[in-house]
Amino acid sequence: MLRLLLSACLIVISLDVLAARPEVVVRLKDHLFHPAKVYVPANKKVKLIIINDDDDPEEFDSFALNREKVIFGQSKANLFIGPLAPGTYPFFGQYHPTTAQGEVIVLSPGEEVADVD
């Protein structure tokens, strides 16, 4: 009985932690990322949801974030980043690097977004 109760508590705690994780949606349309600047909090794991509205595949690539993921046309992918220190982390589309560009801007606690696209 105690084991069952502890298991139930762990499941509830796990669901609370997952629900509190920040999520950011980035859309890919006409070989451009929208928004091109993504703001996330420092020191937290963040879920990036990348939706490719184009018919062509694109590879999300970031040396700074140490992430790469192919997103097929008309589909989506989830990437987890962080926890990250405050700063700017560029990303780009491997198949269209001159147009598909963006950056993750990690804000310090209490810092607000300085500009809006």
The first five atom37 places (N, CA, C, CB, O) and aatype in JSON, in Angstrom:
{
  "aatype": [12, 10, 1, 10, 10, 10, 15, 0, 4, 10, 9, 19, 9, 15, 10, 3, 19, 10, 0, 0, 1, 14, 6, 19, 19, 19, 1, 10, 11, 3, 8, 10, 13, 8, 14, 0, 11, 19, 18, 19, 14, 0, 2, 11, 11, 19, 11, 10, 9, 9, 9, 2, 3, 3, 3, 3, 14, 6, 6, 13, 3, 15, 13, 0, 10, 2, 1, 6, 11, 19, 9, 13, 7, 5, 15, 11, 0, 2, 10, 13, 9, 7, 14, 10, 0, 14, 7, 16, 18, 14, 13, 13, 7, 5, 18, 8, 14, 16, 16, 0, 5, 7, 6, 19, 9, 19, 10, 15, 14, 7, 6, 6, 19, 0, 3, 19, 3],
  "atom_mask": [
    [1, 1, 1, 1, 1],
    [1, 1, 1, 1, 1],
    [1, 1, 1, 1, 1],
    [1, 1, 1, 1, 1],
    [1, 1, 1, 1, 1],
    [1, 1, 1, 1, 1],
    [1, 1, 1, 1, 1],
    [1, 1, 1, 1, 1],
    [1, 1, 1, 1, 1],
    [1, 1, 1, 1, 1],
    [1, 1, 1, 1, 1],
    [1, 1, 1, 1, 1],
    [1, 1, 1, 1, 1],
    [1, 1, 1, 1, 1],
    [1, 1, 1, 1, 1],
    [1, 1, 1, 1, 1],
    [1, 1, 1, 1, 1],
    [1, 1, 1, 1, 1],
    [1, 1, 1, 1, 1],
    [1, 1, 1, 1, 1],
    [1, 1, 1, 1, 1],
    [1, 1, 1, 1, 1],
    [1, 1, 1, 1, 1],
    [1, 1, 1, 1, 1],
    [1, 1, 1, 1, 1],
    [1, 1, 1, 1, 1],
    [1, 1, 1, 1, 1],
    [1, 1, 1, 1, 1],
    [1, 1, 1, 1, 1],
    [1, 1, 1, 1, 1],
    [1, 1, 1, 1, 1],
    [1, 1, 1, 1, 1],
    [1, 1, 1, 1, 1],
    [1, 1, 1, 1, 1],
    [1, 1, 1, 1, 1],
    [1, 1, 1, 1, 1],
    [1, 1, 1, 1, 1],
    [1, 1, 1, 1, 1],
    [1, 1, 1, 1, 1],
    [1, 1, 1, 1, 1],
    [1, 1, 1, 1, 1],
    [1, 1, 1, 1, 1],
    [1, 1, 1, 1, 1],
    [1, 1, 1, 1, 1],
    [1, 1, 1, 1, 1],
    [1, 1, 1, 1, 1],
    [1, 1, 1, 1, 1],
    [1, 1, 1, 1, 1],
    [1, 1, 1, 1, 1],
    [1, 1, 1, 1, 1],
    [1, 1, 1, 1, 1],
    [1, 1, 1, 1, 1],
    [1, 1, 1, 1, 1],
    [1, 1, 1, 1, 1],
    [1, 1, 1, 1, 1],
    [1, 1, 1, 1, 1],
    [1, 1, 1, 1, 1],
    [1, 1, 1, 1, 1],
    [1, 1, 1, 1, 1],
    [1, 1, 1, 1, 1],
    [1, 1, 1, 1, 1],
    [1, 1, 1, 1, 1],
    [1, 1, 1, 1, 1],
    [1, 1, 1, 1, 1],
    [1, 1, 1, 1, 1],
    [1, 1, 1, 1, 1],
    [1, 1, 1, 1, 1],
    [1, 1, 1, 1, 1],
    [1, 1, 1, 1, 1],
    [1, 1, 1, 1, 1],
    [1, 1, 1, 1, 1],
    [1, 1, 1, 1, 1],
    [1, 1, 1, 0, 1],
    [1, 1, 1, 1, 1],
    [1, 1, 1, 1, 1],
    [1, 1, 1, 1, 1],
    [1, 1, 1, 1, 1],
    [1, 1, 1, 1, 1],
    [1, 1, 1, 1, 1],
    [1, 1, 1, 1, 1],
    [1, 1, 1, 1, 1],
    [1, 1, 1, 0, 1],
    [1, 1, 1, 1, 1],
    [1, 1, 1, 1, 1],
    [1, 1, 1, 1, 1],
    [1, 1, 1, 1, 1],
    [1, 1, 1, 0, 1],
    [1, 1, 1, 1, 1],
    [1, 1, 1, 1, 1],
    [1, 1, 1, 1, 1],
    [1, 1, 1, 1, 1],
    [1, 1, 1, 1, 1],
    [1, 1, 1, 0, 1],
    [1, 1, 1, 1, 1],
    [1, 1, 1, 1, 1],
    [1, 1, 1, 1, 1],
    [1, 1, 1, 1, 1],
    [1, 1, 1, 1, 1],
    [1, 1, 1, 1, 1],
    [1, 1, 1, 1, 1],
    [1, 1, 1, 1, 1],
    [1, 1, 1, 0, 1],
    [1, 1, 1, 1, 1],
    [1, 1, 1, 1, 1],
    [1, 1, 1, 1, 1],
    [1, 1, 1, 1, 1],
    [1, 1, 1, 1, 1],
    [1, 1, 1, 1, 1],
    [1, 1, 1, 1, 1],
    [1, 1, 1, 0, 1],
    [1, 1, 1, 1, 1],
    [1, 1, 1, 1, 1],
    [1, 1, 1, 1, 1],
    [1, 1, 1, 1, 1],
    [1, 1, 1, 1, 1],
    [1, 1, 1, 1, 1],
    [1, 1, 1, 1, 1]
  ],
  "atom_positions": [
    [[0.82, -1.19, 0.0], [0.0, 0.0, 0.0], [0.87, 1.26, 0.0], [-0.94, -0.01, 1.21], [0.61, 2.21, -0.74]],
    [[1.91, 1.25, 0.84], [2.81, 2.4, 0.91], [3.53, 2.6, -0.41], [3.83, 2.21, 2.05], [3.71, 3.73, -0.87]],
    [[3.94, 1.51, -1.03], [4.62, 1.58, -2.33], [3.7, 2.21, -3.38], [5.07, 0.18, -2.78], [4.15, 3.03, -4.18]],
    [[2.44, 1.84, -3.39], [1.47, 2.4, -4.33], [1.28, 3.9, -4.1], [0.13, 1.67, -4.2], [1.21, 4.68, -5.05]],
    [[1.2, 4.28, -2.84], [1.03, 5.69, -2.48], [2.25, 6.5, -2.91], [0.79, 5.85, -0.97], [2.1, 7.6, -3.45]],
    [[3.44, 5.98, -2.68], [4.66, 6.67, -3.1], [4.75, 6.79, -4.61], [5.89, 5.94, -2.57], [5.16, 7.83, -5.13]],
    [[4.36, 5.74, -5.33], [4.36, 5.78, -6.79], [3.4, 6.85, -7.31], [3.97, 4.41, -7.37], [3.73, 7.59, -8.23]],
    [[2.22, 6.92, -6.71], [1.23, 7.93, -7.11], [1.77, 9.33, -6.85], [-0.09, 7.72, -6.36], [1.56, 10.22, -7.68]],
    [[2.43, 9.56, -5.74], [3.01, 10.86, -5.42], [4.09, 11.24, -6.43], [3.58, 10.86, -4.0], [4.15, 12.39, -6.86]],
    [[4.94, 10.29, -6.8], [5.99, 10.56, -7.78], [5.4, 10.93, -9.13], [6.9, 9.36, -7.92], [5.92, 11.81, -9.82]],
    [[4.34, 10.26, -9.52], [3.69, 10.58, -10.8], [3.13, 11.99, -10.77], [2.57, 9.56, -11.11], [3.3, 12.74, -11.73]],
    [[2.47, 12.36, -9.7], [1.91, 13.71, -9.58], [3.02, 14.75, -9.59], [1.08, 13.84, -8.29], [2.9, 15.78, -10.26]],
    [[4.1, 14.51, -8.85], [5.22, 15.44, -8.83], [5.83, 15.56, -10.22], [6.29, 15.0, -7.81], [6.14, 16.66, -10.66]],
    [[6.0, 14.44, -10.93], [6.56, 14.46, -12.28], [5.68, 15.26, -13.21], [6.73, 13.04, -12.81], [6.2, 16.03, -14.03]],
    [[4.37, 15.11, -13.13], [3.47, 15.86, -13.98], [3.53, 17.35, -13.68], [2.04, 15.36, -13.82], [3.45, 18.17, -14.6]],
    [[3.68, 17.72, -12.41], [3.82, 19.13, -12.04], [5.09, 19.72, -12.64], [3.84, 19.29, -10.51], [5.06, 20.84, -13.16]],
    [[6.18, 18.99, -12.57], [7.45, 19.47, -13.12], [7.33, 19.65, -14.63], [8.6, 18.5, -12.78], [7.79, 20.66, -15.17]],
    [[6.72, 18.69, -15.32], [6.56, 18.8, -16.76], [5.65, 19.97, -17.13], [5.99, 17.51, -17.33], [5.92, 20.67, -18.11]],
    [[4.61, 20.19, -16.37], [3.68, 21.27, -16.67], [4.35, 22.63, -16.49], [2.45, 21.17, -15.78], [3.98, 23.59, -17.17]],
    [[5.31, 22.73, -15.59], [5.97, 24.01, -15.31], [7.08, 24.32, -16.32], [6.54, 24.0, -13.91], [7.58, 25.44, -16.33]],
    [[7.46, 23.37, -17.15], [8.55, 23.59, -18.11], [8.1, 24.58, -19.18], [8.99, 22.25, -18.76], [7.05, 24.4, -19.8]],
    [[8.89, 25.63, -19.4], [8.54, 26.6, -20.45], [8.57, 25.95, -21.83], [9.49, 27.8, -20.42], [9.41, 25.09, -22.11]],
    [[7.65, 26.37, -22.67], [7.59, 25.91, -24.06], [7.57, 27.12, -24.97], [6.33, 25.0, -24.31], [6.93, 28.13, -24.67]],
    [[8.27, 27.01, -26.09], [8.32, 28.07, -27.08], [8.04, 27.45, -28.45], [9.7, 28.82, -27.06], [8.66, 26.45, -28.82]],
    [[7.12, 28.05, -29.19], [6.79, 27.58, -30.53], [7.51, 28.46, -31.55], [5.25, 27.59, -30.77], [7.43, 29.69, -31.5]],
    [[8.2, 27.81, -32.48], [8.88, 28.49, -33.58], [8.33, 27.87, -34.86], [10.46, 28.36, -33.49], [8.34, 26.65, -35.03]],
    [[7.87, 28.72, -35.77], [7.34, 28.24, -37.05], [8.35, 28.52, -38.15], [5.97, 28.9, -37.38], [9.04, 29.54, -38.14]],
    [[8.42, 27.61, -39.08], [9.27, 27.77, -40.26], [8.35, 27.94, -41.46], [10.24, 26.54, -40.45], [7.59, 27.04, -41.8]],
    [[8.42, 29.11, -42.1], [7.57, 29.4, -43.26], [8.39, 30.18, -44.27], [6.28, 30.2, -42.84], [9.04, 31.17, -43.93]],
    [[8.35, 29.73, -45.53], [9.13, 30.37, -46.6], [10.62, 30.43, -46.25], [8.59, 31.78, -46.88], [11.3, 31.41, -46.56]],
    [[11.09, 29.4, -45.6], [12.51, 29.25, -45.22], [12.96, 30.34, -44.25], [13.38, 29.28, -46.47], [14.12, 30.74, -44.26]],
    [[12.04, 30.81, -43.41], [12.34, 31.78, -42.36], [11.77, 31.27, -41.04], [11.75, 33.17, -42.71], [10.71, 30.65, -41.02]],
    [[12.47, 31.53, -39.95], [11.96, 31.19, -38.63], [11.13, 32.35, -38.09], [13.12, 30.85, -37.66], [11.53, 33.51, -38.18]],
    [[9.98, 32.02, -37.53], [9.09, 33.02, -36.93], [8.72, 32.57, -35.53], [7.8, 33.23, -37.79], [8.1, 31.51, -35.41]],
    [[9.04, 33.26, -34.48], [9.88, 34.46, -34.47], [11.34, 34.09, -34.67], [9.7, 35.23, -33.16], [11.76, 32.96, -34.4]],
    [[12.11, 35.05, -35.15], [13.54, 34.83, -35.35], [14.3, 34.95, -34.03], [14.09, 35.82, -36.39], [15.39, 34.39, -33.88]],
    [[13.72, 35.69, -33.09], [14.33, 35.81, -31.76], [13.41, 35.13, -30.76], [14.58, 37.31, -31.37], [12.23, 35.47, -30.64]],
    [[13.98, 34.18, -30.05], [13.23, 33.4, -29.06], [13.79, 33.74, -27.69], [13.31, 31.86, -29.36], [14.99, 33.59, -27.45]],
    [[12.93, 34.17, -26.79], [13.36, 34.55, -25.44], [12.98, 33.46, -24.45], [12.72, 35.91, -25.01], [11.83, 33.02, -24.39]],
    [[13.98, 33.01, -23.68], [13.75, 31.96, -22.69], [14.41, 32.36, -21.37], [14.29, 30.59, -23.19], [15.36, 33.14, -21.37]],
    [[13.93, 31.82, -20.26], [14.54, 32.14, -18.97], [15.85, 31.37, -18.76], [13.57, 31.82, -17.83], [16.03, 30.26, -19.27]],
    [[16.74, 31.98, -18.0], [18.01, 31.33, -17.68], [17.78, 30.18, -16.7], [19.01, 32.36, -17.08], [16.84, 30.18, -15.92]],
    [[18.67, 29.23, -16.78], [18.75, 28.12, -15.82], [17.5, 27.26, -15.76], [19.03, 28.68, -14.45], [17.2, 26.66, -14.73]],
    [[16.77, 27.19, -16.86], [15.59, 26.31, -16.94], [15.65, 25.51, -18.23], [14.27, 27.13, -16.86], [16.09, 26.0, -19.27]],
    [[15.21, 24.28, -18.15], [15.08, 23.46, -19.33], [13.85, 23.95, -20.1], [14.96, 21.93, -18.97], [12.8, 24.18, -19.5]],
    [[13.98, 24.12, -21.41], [12.92, 24.68, -22.24], [12.63, 23.72, -23.39], [13.31, 26.08, -22.77], [13.55, 23.13, -23.97]],
    [[11.36, 23.58, -23.71], [10.94, 22.77, -24.84], [10.69, 23.69, -26.03], [9.66, 21.94, -24.51], [9.83, 24.56, -25.98]],
    [[11.46, 23.49, -27.1], [11.23, 24.2, -28.36], [10.35, 23.32, -29.24], [12.58, 24.56, -29.08], [10.69, 22.17, -29.51]],
    [[9.24, 23.86, -29.68], [8.36, 23.16, -30.61], [8.55, 23.84, -31.95], [6.84, 23.17, -30.14], [8.17, 25.0, -32.12]],
    [[9.13, 23.12, -32.89], [9.42, 23.7, -34.2], [8.44, 23.11, -35.2], [10.91, 23.43, -34.62], [8.39, 21.9, -35.41]],
    [[7.66, 23.99, -35.81], [6.64, 23.58, -36.78], [7.1, 24.03, -38.16], [5.22, 24.18, -36.43], [7.31, 25.22, -38.39]],
    [[7.25, 23.09, -39.07], [7.67, 23.39, -40.43], [6.43, 23.49, -41.32], [8.65, 22.31, -40.97], [5.84, 22.47, -41.69]],
    [[6.03, 24.71, -41.65], [4.88, 24.94, -42.53], [5.24, 24.83, -44.0], [4.29, 26.29, -42.25], [4.36, 24.85, -44.86]],
    [[6.52, 24.71, -44.3], [6.95, 24.55, -45.7], [6.76, 23.11, -46.15], [8.44, 24.97, -45.86], [6.61, 22.2, -45.32]],
    [[6.77, 22.91, -47.45], [6.68, 21.55, -47.99], [8.04, 20.85, -47.95], [6.15, 21.58, -49.42], [8.11, 19.62, -47.94]],
    [[9.11, 21.64, -47.94], [10.46, 21.09, -47.94], [10.94, 20.8, -46.51], [11.43, 22.06, -48.64], [10.54, 21.48, -45.57]],
    [[11.78, 19.8, -46.36], [12.36, 19.57, -45.03], [13.38, 20.67, -44.7], [13.03, 18.18, -44.95], [13.91, 21.33, -45.59]],
    [[13.64, 20.83, -43.42], [14.68, 21.76, -42.95], [15.35, 21.11, -41.75], [14.08, 23.16, -42.58], [14.73, 20.38, -40.99]],
    [[16.63, 21.4, -41.6], [17.35, 20.9, -40.44], [17.65, 22.06, -39.5], [18.67, 20.18, -40.87], [18.41, 22.97, -39.84]],
    [[17.03, 22.02, -38.32], [17.35, 23.0, -37.28], [18.74, 22.67, -36.81], [16.31, 22.97, -36.09], [19.02, 21.53, -36.44]],
    [[19.63, 23.67, -36.82], [21.01, 23.42, -36.46], [21.52, 24.55, -35.58], [21.89, 23.26, -37.72], [21.28, 25.73, -35.87]],
    [[22.22, 24.21, -34.52], [22.83, 25.21, -33.65], [24.07, 24.62, -33.01], [21.84, 25.69, -32.57], [24.0, 23.68, -32.23]],
    [[25.21, 25.21, -33.36], [26.46, 24.78, -32.73], [26.47, 25.24, -31.27], [27.68, 25.35, -33.49], [26.94, 24.51, -30.39]],
    [[25.95, 26.43, -31.01], [25.95, 26.99, -29.66], [25.07, 26.18, -28.71], [25.48, 28.44, -29.68], [25.4, 26.03, -27.53]],
    [[23.95, 25.67, -29.22], [23.04, 24.86, -28.4], [23.35, 23.37, -28.46], [21.61, 25.09, -28.84], [22.79, 22.58, -27.71]],
    [[24.26, 23.0, -29.37], [24.63, 21.61, -29.57], [23.4, 20.77, -29.93], [25.3, 21.04, -28.31], [23.17, 19.71, -29.36]],
    [[22.62, 21.28, -30.9], [21.4, 20.6, -31.32], [21.3, 20.62, -32.84], [20.15, 21.25, -30.69], [21.66, 21.61, -33.49]],
    [[20.8, 19.53, -33.39], [20.42, 19.48, -34.8], [19.29, 18.47, -34.94], [21.64, 19.1, -35.71], [19.29, 17.41, -34.33]],
    [[18.33, 18.84, -35.78], [17.15, 17.99, -35.93], [16.52, 18.3, -37.28], [16.13, 18.22, -34.77], [16.24, 19.45, -37.59]],
    [[16.28, 17.26, -38.07], [15.57, 17.43, -39.34], [14.08, 17.47, -39.05], [15.91, 16.27, -40.35], [13.54, 16.61, -38.34]],
    [[13.43, 18.47, -39.61], [11.97, 18.6, -39.49], [11.42, 18.5, -40.91], [11.54, 19.96, -38.77], [11.64, 19.39, -41.73]],
    [[10.71, 17.43, -41.18], [10.16, 17.22, -42.51], [9.09, 18.26, -42.81], [9.59, 15.81, -42.64], [8.53, 18.87, -41.9]],
    [[8.81, 18.45, -44.1], [7.79, 19.41, -44.5], [6.43, 19.06, -43.91], [0.0, 0.0, 0.0], [6.06, 17.89, -43.81]],
    [[5.7, 20.11, -43.52], [4.36, 19.96, -42.95], [4.35, 19.05, -41.71], [3.4, 19.4, -44.0], [3.44, 18.24, -41.52]],
    [[5.38, 19.21, -40.88], [5.44, 18.42, -39.64], [6.06, 19.27, -38.54], [6.24, 17.09, -39.84], [6.41, 20.43, -38.75]],
    [[6.2, 18.67, -37.36], [6.81, 19.4, -36.25], [7.76, 18.49, -35.5], [5.74, 19.96, -35.3], [7.72, 17.26, -35.63]],
    [[8.61, 19.13, -34.71], [9.58, 18.4, -33.89], [9.73, 19.14, -32.57], [10.96, 18.26, -34.61], [9.54, 20.35, -32.48]],
    [[10.08, 18.39, -31.55], [10.34, 18.95, -30.23], [11.82, 18.82, -29.92], [9.49, 18.25, -29.15], [12.43, 17.77, -30.13]],
    [[12.39, 19.9, -29.41], [13.78, 19.91, -28.97], [13.82, 20.46, -27.56], [14.68, 20.75, -29.93], [13.09, 21.4, -27.23]],
    [[14.65, 19.9, -26.73], [14.82, 20.41, -25.38], [16.19, 21.07, -25.3], [14.68, 19.28, -24.32], [17.2, 20.5, -25.71]],
    [[16.21, 22.28, -24.75], [17.46, 23.02, -24.58], [17.57, 23.44, -23.12], [17.53, 24.26, -25.52], [16.57, 23.56, -22.41]],
    [[18.78, 23.64, -22.7], [19.01, 24.15, -21.34], [19.12, 23.04, -20.33], [0.0, 0.0, 0.0], [19.06, 21.85, -20.62]],
    [[19.29, 23.52, -19.11], [19.33, 24.91, -18.65], [20.55, 25.64, -19.22], [19.35, 24.95, -17.12], [21.63, 25.08, -19.34]],
    [[20.33, 26.92, -19.55], [21.36, 27.73, -20.2], [21.68, 28.97, -19.37], [20.91, 28.14, -21.61], [20.84, 29.5, -18.64]],
    [[22.92, 29.42, -19.5], [23.34, 30.68, -18.88], [22.82, 31.83, -19.74], [24.9, 30.74, -18.73], [22.59, 31.65, -20.94]],
    [[22.64, 33.01, -19.16], [22.21, 34.16, -19.95], [23.16, 34.4, -21.13], [22.14, 35.42, -19.07], [24.37, 34.24, -21.01]],
    [[22.58, 34.79, -22.25], [23.37, 35.04, -23.44], [22.56, 34.81, -24.69], [0.0, 0.0, 0.0], [21.34, 34.63, -24.62]],
    [[23.23, 34.83, -25.83], [22.6, 34.65, -27.13], [23.17, 33.41, -27.79], [22.8, 35.91, -28.03], [24.39, 33.22, -27.86]],
    [[22.27, 32.56, -28.29], [22.63, 31.29, -28.9], [22.03, 31.24, -30.31], [22.14, 30.08, -28.03], [20.83, 31.02, -30.46]],
    [[22.85, 31.42, -31.35], [22.32, 31.43, -32.71], [21.9, 30.03, -33.18], [23.35, 32.0, -33.67], [22.44, 29.02, -32.73]],
    [[20.92, 30.01, -34.1], [20.52, 28.78, -34.78], [20.22, 29.11, -36.23], [19.29, 28.12, -34.09], [20.03, 30.27, -36.58]],
    [[20.17, 28.07, -37.07], [19.92, 28.29, -38.49], [19.34, 27.03, -39.11], [21.21, 28.71, -39.23], [19.39, 25.95, -38.52]],
    [[18.81, 27.19, -40.3], [18.35, 26.06, -41.07], [19.48, 25.57, -41.96], [0.0, 0.0, 0.0], [19.98, 26.32, -42.8]],
    [[19.89, 24.35, -41.78], [21.03, 23.8, -42.52], [20.8, 23.83, -44.03], [21.3, 22.36, -42.07], [21.75, 24.04, -44.79]],
    [[19.57, 23.63, -44.48], [19.29, 23.57, -45.91], [19.09, 24.95, -46.53], [18.07, 22.72, -46.16], [19.18, 25.1, -47.75]],
    [[18.81, 25.97, -45.71], [18.63, 27.35, -46.19], [19.32, 28.31, -45.22], [17.1, 27.71, -46.33], [18.66, 29.15, -44.6]],
    [[20.64, 28.19, -45.08], [21.34, 28.94, -44.03], [21.36, 30.46, -44.24], [22.75, 28.46, -43.93], [21.58, 31.2, -43.28]],
    [[21.14, 30.93, -45.47], [21.16, 32.38, -45.68], [19.86, 33.05, -45.29], [21.47, 32.68, -47.13], [19.84, 34.25, -45.02]],
    [[18.76, 32.28, -45.25], [17.47, 32.89, -44.89], [16.93, 32.38, -43.56], [16.45, 32.61, -45.98], [16.37, 33.16, -42.79]],
    [[17.09, 31.11, -43.29], [16.54, 30.52, -42.06], [17.55, 30.72, -40.92], [16.22, 29.0, -42.26], [18.39, 29.86, -40.66]],
    [[17.45, 31.87, -40.26], [18.36, 32.19, -39.17], [17.58, 32.72, -37.98], [19.41, 33.23, -39.62], [16.54, 33.35, -38.14]],
    [[18.09, 32.45, -36.8], [17.46, 32.95, -35.59], [18.4, 32.85, -34.42], [0.0, 0.0, 0.0], [19.55, 32.45, -34.55]],
    [[17.87, 33.23, -33.25], [18.68, 33.13, -32.05], [17.8, 32.94, -30.83], [19.55, 34.37, -31.88], [16.71, 33.49, -30.73]],
    [[18.31, 32.14, -29.91], [17.7, 31.98, -28.6], [18.39, 32.99, -27.69], [17.82, 30.49, -28.06], [19.61, 32.97, -27.55]],
    [[17.6, 33.86, -27.08], [18.14, 34.84, -26.16], [17.71, 34.43, -24.76], [17.65, 36.3, -26.51], [16.52, 34.41, -24.43]],
    [[18.69, 34.11, -23.94], [18.44, 33.64, -22.59], [18.52, 34.84, -21.65], [19.45, 32.52, -22.17], [19.55, 35.5, -21.54]],
    [[17.4, 35.09, -20.97], [17.29, 36.25, -20.09], [17.65, 35.9, -18.65], [15.87, 36.82, -20.14], [17.29, 34.83, -18.15]],
    [[18.37, 36.79, -18.01], [18.69, 36.64, -16.59], [17.41, 36.78, -15.77], [19.74, 37.69, -16.14], [16.45, 37.4, -16.24]],
    [[17.38, 36.22, -14.57], [16.2, 36.41, -13.71], [15.91, 37.89, -13.52], [16.41, 35.73, -12.34], [16.8, 38.67, -13.19]],
    [[14.65, 38.28, -13.74], [14.24, 39.68, -13.6], [14.44, 40.51, -14.84], [0.0, 0.0, 0.0], [13.93, 41.63, -14.92]],
    [[15.19, 40.0, -15.83], [15.43, 40.75, -17.07], [14.2, 40.64, -17.96], [16.69, 40.21, -17.82], [13.54, 39.6, -18.01]],
    [[13.89, 41.72, -18.67], [12.75, 41.74, -19.57], [13.22, 41.83, -21.01], [11.81, 42.91, -19.24], [14.37, 42.2, -21.27]],
    [[12.33, 41.5, -21.93], [12.64, 41.56, -23.35], [12.91, 43.01, -23.74], [11.49, 40.96, -24.21], [12.09, 43.89, -23.47]],
    [[14.07, 43.25, -24.37], [14.47, 44.62, -24.72], [13.84, 45.1, -26.02], [15.98, 44.7, -24.83], [13.52, 46.28, -26.15]],
    [[13.65, 44.19, -26.97], [13.06, 44.59, -28.25], [12.1, 43.53, -28.72], [14.14, 44.84, -29.31], [12.19, 42.37, -28.3]],
    [[11.18, 43.9, -29.58], [10.18, 42.98, -30.11], [10.26, 43.03, -31.62], [8.74, 43.34, -29.6], [10.3, 44.1, -32.21]],
    [[10.28, 41.84, -32.24], [10.3, 41.77, -33.71], [8.98, 42.15, -34.29], [10.68, 40.37, -34.18], [8.81, 42.15, -35.51]]
  ]
}
